Each structure stands twice: as C-alpha cells, then as structure tokens.
C-alpha cells in the first residue's frame, strides 16, 4: 500500500495518526513512518484499511473489537 493510498483511506474514514496508533498498538513514530512512506505499511493493516474503505467493517466495529480484545 502506498502512503498516498494510506492517507486517502485515513482521510475518508476520518482516522488520524493517533487513531491509527490506537488501532494497531504501534507508536506514533511508527504510524508517522507509514504515512510518510519511510516504512512500508504492514500487509494486515493494509487489508484492514481496505475493508474499512469498502465498508466491510466500520470504524465503530473496529474500536469495539479492540476494546473486547484488550479486556
């Protein structure tokens, strides 16, 4: 996934870098690297973002799933 596509999906879903950090459990430094193209976007994250873009899952569903997993 290119940084441009990552940023486009984030914008359309209303996701900030902080949101991406929360969803992935990665640092803001890592999400910055993804969004600037300094590091490749992990394949699993790319697939999840495509699912968000295609409305297969919603951001609300994702947040709820993360909350359940971290209990």
N, C-alpha and C positions, 0 to 999 in steps of 0.2 A: 504494500500500500504506500502510495506516495504521500509526502507531507501535505501536498495540496488537497488530496482526497480526504485525508485525516481531518484537516482543518475545515473542509466543506461539510463533512458529516457532523463534526462537533458543532459547527455553527447552526446547521439545520435542526439538530437535536437540542440546541441550547446548552451544550456542555462546555464548561470552562476547563482549563488545565487542572484546577483544583478538583473538579468533578471527576476528571479522568484519573487523577491520583487516587481519589477515594474509591472509585470503581475497581481499579487494578491493584490497589495496595502498594503502589510504587511511589517513589518520592516525586516531588515537584520537579526536581532536577532531571529525573528520568523522563517525565512527560514533556518537559521542555525540549529534551533531546529528540523525542519523537516528532514534536510539532515543528521543529526547525530542520529536520532531516539529518541531524547529527548522529542519530541511531535509528536502525530500522524498527518499524512497528511490528511487535510480535504477531505471528500469524493468528493466534487465538483471539487477540484483541481486534485484529482486522476483521475477522469473521463476526465477532460480536457487534462491531460498529456497522458492518454491512447489514446485519439483522436489525439493528436499530433503524438504519436508513430505510430498509424495506418494510419497516413496521411489523416485522415478525415478532419482535419483543418491544416493549415500551421502556422508557427510562424509569418510570414508576415501578414496573415489574422488576427491573434490574436492581434498583435500590432495595426493594423488599426482599429479593432473593439474597442479596448481600447481607442484609440485616439478619435473616434467618441463619445463614451460614456462620456468622460471627457471634452467635449467642452461645 
